[in-house]
Amino acid sequence: MGNGFSALIQEDELQDYLDLTYLTRSEIYSAVYRFRSYVHSTDGGTRWTTRSRYQFKDVCKVPELEVNPFSDRLCKVFSSKKDEQLSFEDYLDMLSVLSPRAPLQTKAMYAFRVFDFDEDDVLSRDDLTMLINRLIGGNQLEPYSVDSVVDKILKESDLDQDGVVSYPEFEHIIKKSPDFISSFTIRL
């Protein structure tokens, strides 16, 4: 390879990642470099491997995640072990879904999981309130204003009027939102 990445990632691993993600070779190399440079080993400094696991707070130092109000939720949704840690492969899965080449349906499925804070497979009033508060940066709106926005969201997206947004309803709304693809994308 001649570019220094061969010490961090083997050619067969690289090929697997190319086959299993929506990422290009250069994006995978960039991911290796970024992930490796922003995280530190939690196992006493042993040699880094693509299977090493790192704390969410360390992974969130990656510039694309550092300013994202949902970085902790992204890490949680993509963590294969649900243990407040992310492996490089978990990170690659996240970047793959956030790639401009990932299909809308895949992006929608993961966005729904990120916004489903209580992980009950629906977006409830509480989930939508948390979503709005994160988007606006905390308690910048009065609670009645947030409630009003939640009411409007439910009126527009709760097609069966059961008081929650199910995944099919969420996907229906996302398909009508031309900005969704670009807003749920990270470019490496």
Number of C-alpha atoms within 10 A of each C-alpha: 8 6 7 10 14 12 11 15 16 13 12 9 11 16 11 11 19 15 11 12 18 20 24 17 12 10 18 21 20 14 19 19 14 16 22 18 12 13 19 18 16 12 11 7 8 10 9 17 14 18 11 17 25 20 17 21 16 16 27 20 17 18 11 13 16 15 11 14 16 17 20 17 18 21 25 20 21 23 22 16 13 11 12 15 21 26 23 21 18 21 21 24 20 19 23 24 25 24 23 18 14 17 13 16 12 12 21 23 15 18 22 21 21 22 21 23 18 13 13 10 15 21 26 21 17 15 21 23 17 16 21 18 17 14 12 11 11 12 11 10 13 9 12 9 11 18 17 12 15 20 16 12 15 20 13 13 21 20 16 10 11 10 16 21 27 19 17 16 17 19 20 14 15 20 14 9 10 9 10 16 19 12 9 16 18 15 10 15
